[in-house]
Amino acid sequence: MLVASSAAPGLLGRWVFGTLPQLKQTAQVIGAAPVGKLFTGLVSQEPHLKLPESVQRKARALALKLL
């Protein structure tokens, strides 16, 4: 599972920054096959930000694919 976050809004962060492609390439180099990817944005608005329910659901669904 590839997980990345950004202070920028989610869509903008995915488009502007190359974090997920870099993580995918790193996984391939070490011989891993990612089961999915999760990117969330606007994570720097509060010191102890709680992830939105939709992001939590996606994280749980991806975690189940690992089992």
Backbone torsions as a table, in degrees:
resi	resn	phi	psi	omega
1	MET	NA	128.1	178.3
2	LEU	-99.6	125.5	-177.7
3	VAL	-126.0	129.2	177.8
4	ALA	-142.5	155.9	178.0
5	SER	-142.2	165.9	-177.2
6	SER	-153.0	154.8	173.5
7	ALA	-76.7	-22.5	178.2
8	ALA	-74.8	159.6	174.2
9	PRO	-55.8	149.0	-173.4
10	GLY	-49.6	-53.4	-177.8
11	LEU	-63.0	-44.3	179.4
12	LEU	-65.2	-42.5	179.7
13	GLY	-62.0	-40.3	178.2
14	ARG	-65.8	-38.8	-174.7
15	TRP	-77.5	-40.9	-173.7
16	VAL	-82.4	-43.3	-175.1
17	PHE	-94.8	145.2	-178.2
18	GLY	-96.7	31.6	-174.6
19	THR	-63.2	-50.8	-177.1
20	LEU	-64.6	-42.9	176.1
21	PRO	-61.3	-35.6	177.9
22	GLN	-67.1	-40.8	177.5
23	LEU	-65.0	-40.0	178.5
24	LYS	-62.7	-43.2	179.3
25	GLN	-64.9	-40.7	178.2
26	THR	-62.7	-42.7	177.9
27	ALA	-60.4	-42.9	179.4
28	GLN	-64.0	-38.3	-179.4
29	VAL	-62.4	-38.5	-178.6
30	ILE	-89.9	2.9	175.1
31	GLY	86.8	18.9	179.5
32	ALA	-96.1	153.6	176.9
33	ALA	-118.2	105.8	-178.8
34	PRO	-61.2	139.9	178.1
35	VAL	-90.0	-11.2	-179.8
36	GLY	170.4	178.5	179.5
37	LYS	-136.6	148.4	-178.8
38	LEU	-134.8	123.3	177.9
39	PHE	-129.2	130.6	177.6
40	THR	-129.5	144.5	-178.1
41	GLY	-115.1	177.3	179.6
42	LEU	56.8	41.0	-176.0
43	VAL	-87.4	-4.0	-177.5
44	SER	-105.4	14.5	-178.2
45	GLN	-72.0	-32.1	-178.9
46	GLU	-135.0	150.6	-179.8
47	PRO	-60.3	-37.9	-177.5
48	HIS	-125.4	64.8	-176.4
49	LEU	-68.9	133.6	174.4
50	LYS	-92.2	133.2	179.6
51	LEU	-64.8	140.9	176.6
52	PRO	-60.1	152.8	-178.5
53	GLU	-56.1	-37.7	-179.4
54	SER	-64.1	-37.7	178.6
55	VAL	-70.7	-39.6	177.5
56	GLN	-62.1	-41.8	178.6
57	ARG	-62.2	-43.5	-179.5
58	LYS	-65.6	-40.2	178.1
59	ALA	-61.7	-42.0	177.8
60	ARG	-63.8	-43.3	-179.7
61	ALA	-62.8	-41.3	179.2
62	LEU	-69.1	-37.1	178.7
63	ALA	-62.5	-37.2	178.3
64	LEU	-65.1	-30.1	177.9
65	LYS	-68.2	-22.8	179.2
66	LEU	-75.2	-23.2	-176.2
67	LEU	-82.8	NA	NA
